[in-house]
Amino acid sequence: MGCMSDAAKTKSADVAADPGRKSMDDIMALCKRRGFIFQASEIYGGINGFWDYGPLGAQLKKNLKDAWWQDCVLSPPTGPDGREVEMVGLDTCIIQHPKVWEASGHVGGFNDPRVDCKQSKGRYRADHLFVLQSTGKMLAKPMYAFIEGDEESEKRAYKLMAKYLKTNLPLPPDQTDVVPLAQIPLSEYHRLVGPDANEPGTLTEPRAFNLMFKTYVGATASEDDVAYLRPETAQGIFIQFKNVVDTSRVRVPFGIAQMGKAFRNEVTPRNFTFRSREFEQMEIEFFCHKDDAAKWYAFWRDWRLAWWRSIGLGSDNLQLREHDKDELAHYAKEGAGTSDIEYRFPFTYPGFGELEGVADRSDYDLRQHQEHARVKLEYFDTERGELAPNGQPKGERYLPNVIEPSAGADRGVLAVLCEAYTPDDTRPSKVYMKFHPRIAPIKAAVFPLVNKDGMPEVADKLARDLKKRYSIIETDAKQSIGKRYARMDEAGCPFCFTIDGDTLKDNTVTLRHRDTQEQERIGIDKVASFLGEKLGLQEN
Ligand code: GAP
């Protein structure tokens, strides 16, 4: 599915001054400083496209995945027919028979167009390159390529153009034009200066590059033993469709959900975890009769959007975008629904980037596997078909249609981090993370005001009681209370309970709210029920 919508096209100089825009550098610095996300293999210089989650990040990601599993599999929503949606979970292998990926079309067709720079040795996704060219009176020979959504790269192109034209920035808007690389004919590539090159004519023509990670199964490591790391979790679901139907009580319409790692040898991993080479997906394949596909597509599209809102992406930064006709995926039939749930990341601003795709995949995948594996994957629906003389349907045999809501767990975490990041000059930390309590990695903190006078013992007891019921409760007796609050603000802990001198007299504690910094006193016996209510599934 497509990724960024119109980001580069709509970008203009005044965007940078928009106060609503958060700095990705600041967000990444906080992620490192507070242990949300680290560069993978950092002590060896890092490895491009791979990221590790630190203690806070691992818990944040787990909370997001748990919320998805809870709301999709364990307690699914009510469907358009007024009944609870039927959903089961699955956990399939990362490595499957290589024929799975031939049947799915990934070995032959899971390609991105790649352009190489002979001078800088840079590699770029051709569909992520834009070209700045001059028009009108200021006609210039060279054209400058830049990377979509990469501010530095775009600035460089404008600077080089101004230098060539011997003029100052900003360039008069009617004298320049930005077009996608695809619109530049190969015969003009000799005029093209690459994003990291300093002379024209060094970019190669776009070539198809397969994104599948190859590996070998067994000891010989010969070409006969080639296998692939899965590029999506979806195919594991399709190839186990028959087993699930035969062994569980599910009846069409029903869904199979799976989350897990996926691997893509992305040409240009970038924008922090947004485009990584190893990432996690949360996918549902929902099987229904083709006559009901439009209804289920609309249901899942709207429900998934509402779900992202319910866990805290409640602002204008979330949108639904139906695909244009020319964006249809290889499995989609003309007229079938496909949309992206998109988030306005700081690096796509003012445009949006894909968080989840919702697609009507028709019966494409089941049909492909049925043909390649030569195993019948049809479903026998006893509630359909002509009526028999006894008034009962005779049944209908068919390959179900599939509606697929396919979300990225890492992109979800990234969106949650970006949304939560809230600069605030009034607090010592200058920033706080406004996580929805359900997703927050630390749910509550319990502090003794000072590390003496019986306060640590009361704090310990309260923390131990709370930990029995709620996952992560932080206790800390070091540093001043202000510094401890500041640390919790950066960790996004929504509630702090402080045991102080009054607690010992009247059994009340100070409750400090992260978002408002307001403090109030509540009874120590009310703390657990207060947290229970706040950590429930209430609407944002
Ligand atoms: N089964 C359909 C499928 O895989 P996709 O749009 O290619 O569709 C689904 O991927 C989701 O997986 C995306 O919406 C995105 O959240 C996530 N995703 C895809 N490629 C990714 C990457 N390189 N890094 C991080 N997340 C990625």
Boltz pocket constraint, residues with backbone or C-beta under 6 A from the ligand:
constraints:
  - pocket:
      binder: B
      contacts: [[A, 1], [A, 231], [A, 232], [A, 233], [A, 234], [A, 264], [A, 266], [A, 273], [A, 274], [A, 275], [A, 276], [A, 277], [A, 278], [A, 279], [A, 280], [A, 281], [A, 283], [A, 354], [A, 355], [A, 356], [A, 357], [A, 404], [A, 406], [A, 407], [A, 408], [A, 409], [A, 410], [A, 411], [A, 412]]
      max_distance: 6.0
